[in-house]
Amino acid sequence: MPRPLLFNAFEMPVPVHQSPGLWRHPEDESRNYASPAHWEREARTIEAAGFHGIFLADVLGLYDVYGASPDAALRGGVQVPQLDPLLLAPLLARATEHLAVGVTASVTYAAPYDLARRFATLDALTDGRIAWNVVTSYQESAALNLGLGTQLPHDERYDRADEYMDVVYALWEGSYEEDAYTADRDSGVVVDPAKVRGAGHHGTYFDVTAPSLTAPTRQRTPYLFQAGASPRGLAFAAKHAEAVFFSGPTPEHVARWTGRLREEAETAGRDPRSVKAFTNVAVVVAETGDAARERLAEYTRYVDVPAALALFGGWTGVDLSDADPDAPLEHVETDANRSALASFTTMDPDAAWTPRRVAEFVAIGGRGPVITGSPEEVADEVERWARVADVDGFNVNACVRPADFERFGRFVAPVLRERGLLEPARGTSDDDAVSSVRSAREVFGGAGPRLPRDHPGAAHRR
Amino acid sequence: MPRPLLFNAFEMPVPVHQSPGLWRHPEDESRNYASPAHWEREARTIEAAGFHGIFLADVLGLYDVYGASPDAALRGGVQVPQLDPLLLAPLLARATEHLAVGVTASVTYAAPYDLARRFATLDALTDGRIAWNVVTSYQESAALNLGLGTQLPHDERYDRADEYMDVVYALWEGSYEEDAYTADRDSGVVVDPAKVRGAGHHGTYFDVTAPSLTAPTRQRTPYLFQAGASPRGLAFAAKHAEAVFFSGPTPEHVARWTGRLREEAETAGRDPRSVKAFTNVAVVVAETGDAARERLAEYTRYVDVPAALALFGGWTGVDLSDADPDAPLEHVETDANRSALASFTTMDPDAAWTPRRVAEFVAIGGRGPVITGSPEEVADEVERWARVADVDGFNVNACVRPADFERFGRFVAPVLRERGLLEPARGTSDDDAVSSVRSAREVFGGAGPRLPRDHPGAAHRR
């Protein structure tokens, strides 16, 4: 019997998340990205489709590598205009019954004392269904406008992030004993001060002495996601993250990363299987394989090439704005951009890479595979990916939003359920008491709503 | 015919906002401060009671003057534990039809580029029903834990806040032309870059060159509240605020401030009547005056003296922890605290002030009056206050939450409506099309959802 897999809908409150041009598809609703009712409907669609969670990406800056200007990103709506994902999260949770809600937030923009309060608030307002995608890096264009000066060197950024996590663990896990907040009318005591202690943190980057501003919430520490591939990044992820994202072109490629992740987790003293590995996929599915391939061809016709190259430029630092979109890519290679291009072109070494081909690749698959076919074909490929890559789940990209999520639920989920690869559909509040709603940590396989004992955050408990 | 007045419910997501001890009253529900369903119900109660808006206070630190420790504040639940009010705002708006939602946010904790995105997101998610209470100051205890070092000198803090406002206006008002965001499928253009420009701000405190990350929302700039009483604070408020809060013990006292505010607004080139003046009141009402006074006596018995003195200590810097609660206050006066105490004791110069009397005063009325009586008596006093103080509206404090808001709606609102002092009850979505829902700016008397032409933010428009 295979173990069930985990599925997140990967989203962003923007006109274009990862598929430039596809907003023009007649079924796409991304133009409504700023409407709360749109997001409430979409969250319900995603929940009904069988996803475990919705994950919201974030970037606090504009993509301005392509043509050394944000114009292509603006014209194509590439992750701009946008909303702050944290403010959307409570609405997504209130509109659904048991969907976990993941949000991206950088350890760079807010003081840990402030961000700790925000995530405790989110944990309260979602009744423990919140997950935090911890981001350590940021764009230079964001840093500039946020008044942050130049970035720290790569490894030092992780040192600072390590200390940041220590502070927020001290606040979430160590500050209040379990029964410190009673608000007991007979005793007249709201919080017993003897059961509260200050964070008492004096470090290299932060000094936080006060206790948490928030009482313990259902999870205390939000469920922690992270993405990291460099050696230092992987060590950080293996220490702190409960689930890790990684994109790769083949399951074998991802398997090498998964192996390193599990080794690092073991080195860090954690159960290597307790760290969930997720990889990105795009799924294009229809009743038959032919219909699915036709749909993929249709999607491809909607790709906005300059906009996709603006996204590619932001990811790689390579500006393809001067290149003939249909000329072989070798002509625009320089020493500076060769390795960046290589990270893409090696995904399909036999392809005749041109800027247009890069754009189509980015816009349909992002940095992961596109699984196209009938429901059975897609389920086969999902199963193969999970087995070979040794991942626990997938972040599913939608080219057409939210239609592709709805189609995943309609076509793929039933086949996955038949095979035991997806848990049975969960009841609604009519037949499922609220108290049985799982926290995000339990949705993703945790034994309970709190950090496991072998997690470094648990060391801050009294 | 009198002009209708404006009423905000003054709230905070904490066990105790301004009335330490009153959470023990059998009708009080503040212990549920961390429950989203509690706040959705309360927002609906406040809307049904006829209030124009709900206003959420905020403070990112603990009250630790009393006994040089946060223990009394923790034990009494005085504004701790808490939630981040910004994250609560979208839920309050979604749970109601037309209630304006005001939130407090400091210009100290977030970069203007970040906070501008947050308020644009809130304006989108509330469909233009958001107001921002601009706070320039902060507690030393907050600053310490947020890594902000020592505060700027008072007047320089306002210089920095002035520049901060310039940056956010440039982003909200100047960055996108009205029709820059089209997401037009035929043209394939999401945003026309020719209709977008960078903030281009190079100042003393901030450098923000990029365009806004957000497209124009219904209000663009959120409706702006502020509190300021010092000459520099009043000049800041008169320049930027569309509504200003001020607390005072008598309407005559408040009238002097209102006069100065209107003069300053005129000096700043604005219509002095376009700046709305609000003052704080607590209302204790019942069927008869005697029943109301009995209820006030009952409330007073619930006051938590040390917790109220912890709140008082936070406001004034005066630590009364060593004083006999029933000894005359003169005995604890020192040069250092005489003027701080004076700001309270002059509110009722004939009273025999003791620490207990200060605590009761704080816990029931805060820094404003307590209007107690039958519905007609309360309406009379509200009318007198509005006339003599020349205010446009009131921030109503509830001692028992949310019962006092519900009672205001049940007892006082009908009498105010009879007298033309409160606009008629607004319909629900059944008989009132969503398109007729007013923006916060219109709720508070503006001609439309956008800043008026004579507001300095409007100068950033193209």
Interface residues (C-beta under 8 A of the other chain):
Chain A: P15 V16 G21 W23 R24 R31 A34 S35 P36 E40 L60 G61 L62 S69 P70 D71 L74 R75 G76 G77 V80 P81 Q82 L83 D84 L86 L87 L88 A89 P90 L91 R94 Y109 A110 A111 Y113 D114 R117 R118 A120 T121 L122 A124 L125 T126 D127 S141 L144 N145 L146 G147 L148 Y176 Y181 A183 R185 G188 V189 V190 V191 D192 P193 V196 A199 F206 D207 V208 T209 A210 P211 S212 L213 T214 A215 T217 D304
Chain B: P15 V16 G21 W23 R24 R31 A34 S35 P36 E40 L60 G61 L62 S69 P70 D71 L74 R75 G76 G77 V80 P81 Q82 L83 D84 L86 L87 L88 A89 P90 L91 R94 Y109 A110 A111 Y113 D114 R117 R118 A120 T121 L122 A124 L125 T126 D127 S141 L144 N145 L146 G147 L148 Y176 Y181 A183 R185 G188 V189 V190 V191 D192 P193 V196 A199 F206 D207 V208 T209 A210 P211 S212 L213 T214 A215 T217 D304
